[in-house]
């Protein structure tokens, strides 16, 4: 008669044999053994085995050959392993990172881990901005992430973060045909007084049609001197080849553009122009009808047609809405510079809505602080947000087709 305990062992043995046939790699057999013997308590070990096997398989794919395989398709050689300890919610994982010779390789799983680490730094920055002590940051880290960190480690992480952010803000730039500029305001304590500080932000579209965040600056206002210094800083880092600047109607910015980017065409944001128009529509006129006429101008096939439609619209309202007609003639032409550029670029360049969306993301992060203790703290958090966004943009497809032509289609 078979003892029940012996039956259970036989059943487990049968399951292992079913899972781990002759074609199952040794690493996967180890993984299944841990699962069957330890269940959930062995999850850290399972994840460790899984990652190690996945990294080896990925290396083989990059090399174009398995271990010791001779094939003309091989692109490089395996070069052993490098030990790496990774802290996770499951605990410490002792990983063996595969190395290569003759072809660059780094496991994608660890690259994603690095992005998570940057996000973690961002969370630390947010807590730091709020004046949270390193002891409290330590407690939060342990609670949220399951990581045991010391106050000294948090302090070092903050110092490292500042150095990393400064290096990104000061990185070298290059040719940027299209430049988008905007600003938003945050409450900051300056010399013991709470004031609204301007966060100046610049986005560029490079010659190959990709978006990039060029820089940011914290200033006491949007006065010409601050915009001029900001633009000078971008140029000192190598910004050149600008053909078009897109922004809203900031007086200080426009004066700074004359000083720093003289001769460069300026496109006033059509979205803000449409909003500004509503302030001049008299109660006797239907706003939607007037707005539709303005959209017809912006959607014209070329500049000549847009200017013709603008002239007709202004003439139409000269008697019934003279102030609106005068405003149209004076302001709308500032929103037509985009017609001098390729048709396939215009939709992206007619407004600075892309920057508006970016500012909303900054606001989502900064609103947790409510009040920044100093200008440096605002700069730190905003830089962390924009740096993370810029890294995501670099992996996306092109924002525009080749952005080097300045002639209209």
Secondary structure, 3 states (H helix, E strand, C coil): CCCHHHHHHHHHHHHHHHHCCCCCCHHHHHHHHHHHHHHHHHHHHHHHHHHHHHHHHHHHHHHCCCCCCCCCCCCCEEEEEEEEEEEECCEEEEEEEEEEECCCCCCHHHHHHHHHHHHHHHHHHHHHHCCCCHHHHHHHHHHHHCCCCCHHHHHHHHHHHHHHHHHHHCCCCCECCEEEEEEEEEEEEECCEEEEEEEEEEEEECCCCCEEEEEEEEECCCCHHHHHHHHHHHHHCCCECCCEEEECCCHHHHHHHHHHCCCCEEEECHHHHHHHHHHHCCCCCCHHHHHHHHHHHHCCCCHHHHHHHHHHHHHHCCCCCHHHHHHHHHHHHHHCHHHHCCHHHHHHHCCCHHHHHHHHHHHHHHCCCCCECCHHHHHHHHHHHHHHHHHHHHCCCCCCCCCCCCCCC
